[in-house]
Amino acid sequence: MSRGSKEAPPLRKNQIIPLQITGMTAEGQGVGHFCGLAVFVAHAAPGDEADVRIVKVQKNLAYGIIEQMHTPSSDRTAPQCSVYPKCGGCVFQHISYEAECRIKAQIVSDAFTRIGHLEPETLLPIYGAEKPSGYRNKTQYPCGTDPETGKPCFGFYAPRSHRLVPVNDCKLQPERFGDILRICEAQLA
């Protein structure tokens, strides 16, 4: 190439590529590589092999969505939540709890080595919750209007937005949190 000419990016928007997911981010996106670029894929899991539609291309990375799954990861599981993945309250519902703990341990290890440039002598194992539901002890519920009913509601913001997704029975919260929300909603109605 001549000096000053720009090399075409290896990916373009709406291109469909075959991709194997090899890792996962703390935000719950699967990661694969294509032509030297990292491709981040929502709701993907390590081990997935899929056709991925590219939705955004940047200089050194791209974002995609699963167009067609060929081989699902052995870590995949059916989400226990009726509003997943519309709700932004959690990002690992599509993988087993054991896989979630394993991935979180890898995220911590990566933070020490790649980000902190440290080689820790010992990283303690992740101790998961005794039960993989009802374990969160804190939450913040935005209040708004249910788009379907027009009534006041509580919920979580959809990923990367301020669009409220009504939720009053989050599986990660203790049941009493949902009871409190329903009482509050009744008082607002």
Salt bridges, closest charged atoms under 4 A:
ASP48 OD2 - ARG76 NH2 2.80
ASP51 OD2 - HIS70 NE2 2.97
GLU67 OE1 - ARG53 NE 3.03
ASP75 OD2 - ARG102 NH2 2.63
GLU100 OE2 - LYS104 NZ 2.74
ASP110 OD2 - ARG114 NH1 3.65
ASP179 OD1 - ARG182 NH2 2.91
